[in-house]
Amino acid sequence: MIVDGIEYPEVQEVTEVRVLRSRRGFYLGREAVTEWSHGGYVPFDRCSGYFDTPEEARNALEQRP
């Protein structure tokens, strides 16, 4: 699959940018289904810094072009 002009042979699907959570906090990013994820979504990229709350991240997502 080609994502943002780069070929990722192991990637089968990529989500739109959404609010995600990690140990560091909430962030905007995409998830992907890959050959090795057994049909589950795994983090693909991060499109922002970290936010303390999901509301802050949602506000940032709403302001994206």
N, C-alpha and C positions, 0 to 999 in steps of 0.2 A: 504494500500500500504506500502511496506517496502522500506525505503530509507536509504541508508548507514547503513543497519543492524538494523534499528529501525522501528517498526511498527507505522504508522500513519493512523488509521482507517478512518479519515475524509478526507484524501488526495486522490484525484482521478488522478492527473497528476502532474509531476514536470518537469520543463524545465532544460536544460543544463545551466551551469554557463554562465552568460551574463553580460553586463554592465547595471546597474540599477541606478536610480536617487532618492535621497531623499532630504529633506531640508538641510541636512548636506553636501551634495555633491554627487559625483558619486562613485559607488562601484561595486565590482563583487559579484554576488549572483544568487540565483535561485528563481523562482516564482512557485506557485502551484495553481491548481484549487482544491477547497475543496467543501465539502458538503454545506457549508454556503456561498460560494462566488458567487453563482448563475451563474456559468459558466465562471466567470471572473478570471483573474490571480491576486493573492495577494502575497506580499513578503513571502518567505519561509525561506531563510537563507542569511547570509552575509559571503562571503569568503575572504574578504580583508578589509583593512582600507578604508578611504575615499580619493578621489582624487578631485582636484579643477576643472579639465576639463574632458570632455568625452574622449579626445585624450589620456590623461594619463591613464585612466581606460582601454581603448582599447589596449594600449601598454602592460599593465600588463596582460590583458587577453591573448594576443598573446604569452606572455612568459610563460604562465602556461604549465606544462607538460601534 
